[in-house]
């Protein structure tokens, strides 16, 4: 009975370590196209277009638009 309890505890620890290591690996894995350098993908004109459309529809205000636009430009 004690052996079964030990095996269950070890299985839980193994599962926990597997998922936390995988999560850690995903957040620190350098990606393609400069993602590791800036933390963001390179400039995408489609992102700029979507941002402009959201501003035009009134979903975001001018301050948020300028902030996000500048972030997009800085990451290019």
Protein Blocks (a to p, Z undefined) as FASTA:
>chain_A
ZZmmmmmmmmmmmmmmmmmmmmmmmmmmcceehllmnopacddfklmmmmmmmmmnopac
fklmmmmmmmmmmmZZ
